[in-house]
Amino acid sequence: MGFGEMTVAEMTAIELKTLVQSAVRETLQDILGDPDAGLELSPEFEERLQRAVSYAASGGHLLSMRELADQLEDTSGV
């Protein structure tokens, strides 16, 4: 008998635990899953990414999101 055919009152503790674990796992996957999974990078983005990796590998400094936000706030006068 599948879960869809019984009530919670009819489930054993193990069946209920399995149902809850399955629901939690599915919800976490929905929330934390990669929405871009299976998509390909555009050639332009791949090139920009490779330049950034090479720049960082040669000692260049890439901005963190916080540093970028700080710079944008400083230049916008906010």
C-alpha positions in Angstrom: 0.0 0.0 0.0 1.5 3.4 -1.0 1.5 6.5 1.2 -1.3 8.1 -0.8 -3.7 5.3 0.1 -3.4 5.5 3.9 -4.0 8.0 6.7 -1.3 9.0 9.2 -3.2 7.1 11.8 -2.8 3.9 9.8 1.0 4.3 9.4 3.7 2.7 11.5 6.3 4.9 13.1 8.8 3.8 10.4 6.4 4.6 7.6 5.7 8.0 9.1 9.4 8.7 9.5 10.0 7.7 5.9 7.2 10.0 4.7 8.5 12.9 6.7 12.1 12.4 5.6 11.0 12.2 2.0 9.0 15.4 2.3 11.8 17.2 4.0 14.4 16.0 1.4 12.1 17.0 -1.5 11.5 20.5 0.0 15.2 21.1 0.7 16.0 20.1 -2.9 13.4 22.5 -4.2 14.8 25.3 -2.0 18.5 24.6 -2.2 18.7 22.9 -5.6 20.6 24.5 -8.4 18.1 26.2 -10.8 20.8 26.3 -13.4 21.6 22.6 -13.4 21.8 21.2 -16.9 22.2 24.7 -18.5 25.3 25.5 -20.5 27.4 28.6 -20.2 27.5 31.0 -23.1 30.8 31.2 -24.9 31.1 34.9 -23.9 30.6 34.1 -20.2 33.0 31.2 -20.4 35.6 33.6 -21.8 35.0 36.2 -19.1 35.2 33.5 -16.4 38.4 32.2 -17.8 39.9 35.7 -17.8 38.8 36.3 -14.2 40.3 32.9 -13.1 43.6 33.7 -14.9 43.7 37.2 -13.4 43.2 35.9 -9.9 45.7 33.1 -10.4 48.3 35.7 -11.4 47.8 37.6 -8.2 45.0 39.9 -9.3 42.3 40.9 -6.8 38.7 40.2 -7.6 36.1 42.0 -5.6 33.8 40.2 -3.1 30.1 41.1 -3.3 30.6 43.2 -0.1 33.5 45.1 -1.6 31.5 45.7 -4.8 28.4 46.9 -2.8 30.6 49.2 -0.7 32.1 50.7 -3.9 28.7 51.2 -5.5 27.4 52.9 -2.3 30.4 55.2 -2.2 29.9 56.3 -5.8 26.2 56.7 -5.6 26.3 59.0 -2.6 23.9 56.8 -0.6 
